[in-house]
Amino acid sequence: QFSSPDAVAAARAAAVAQLTRGLGGDAVAAEYVLMLLVSRSFAKHGDKSLGCWSLNLARWPQDLQVAELGRAAAELAPRVVQLELNSKSLNERKWRPTKDFEANRLVAGQLQLAPGTLLVVDETSLAEGQVGVHGLKALAAITGVVTDQVLSCDFQVQDVNVPLELSCIMVSQGKSIIKGVDALLPVRCAPSPALPQDAVPLDAVRLLLGLVTR
């Protein structure tokens, strides 16, 4: 499929166009998301993974649903997970795995994701509220996943960190509450360009992304 000289460029352009439609027409943000999708860890410096980075899409338009970004990315990436982050979800949801010593098993949390997953964290509904001990531990676990690529598992006596390899996007109205996100990019909406009649099929785009990230 990529035998012609312009095939790779055409597939890349189709990927950017697909993501642009999920980003309110922001082609620059689409370029950043595409770079994030093809980024993978290639080495470690101490405990820090080299090659993985995180993105904060700020000033998210109120009339644009975050699910649009998730749907656009899901057409290209094999695994996309969208999680809502606010005081209610921090306090009530099970974010990190917990060891059940009676059953001798690890009870899964929603941050327990497969390598190569694109994690989209929606902060657009974030407002003032009380966050308890459980919520603070959940926020710390999210921060560890986003900034250090490790998942904190609750073993009651102590926490055990498990390495992950995820692509993380924080979507927010202002700056993300997660400290240490690598790149901050304000979203600027624009009319989404129409796809040309000879647009490259998304199957070719998926194949290209699969080859690049192997």
Secondary structure as GFF3:
##gff-version 3
##sequence-region A 1 214
A	DSSP	alpha_helix	7	21	.	.	.	ID=ss1
A	DSSP	alpha_helix	27	38	.	.	.	ID=ss2
A	DSSP	beta_strand	43	45	.	.	.	ID=ss3
A	DSSP	beta_strand	48	50	.	.	.	ID=ss4
A	DSSP	beta_strand	54	58	.	.	.	ID=ss5
A	DSSP	alpha_helix	66	74	.	.	.	ID=ss6
A	DSSP	beta_strand	80	84	.	.	.	ID=ss7
A	DSSP	alpha_helix	87	92	.	.	.	ID=ss8
A	DSSP	beta_strand	98	100	.	.	.	ID=ss9
A	DSSP	beta_strand	105	107	.	.	.	ID=ss10
A	DSSP	beta_strand	118	122	.	.	.	ID=ss11
A	DSSP	alpha_helix	133	143	.	.	.	ID=ss12
A	DSSP	pi_helix	144	148	.	.	.	ID=ss13
A	DSSP	beta_strand	150	154	.	.	.	ID=ss14
A	DSSP	beta_strand	159	163	.	.	.	ID=ss15
A	DSSP	beta_strand	167	171	.	.	.	ID=ss16
A	DSSP	beta_strand	183	186	.	.	.	ID=ss17
A	DSSP	alpha_helix	202	212	.	.	.	ID=ss18
###
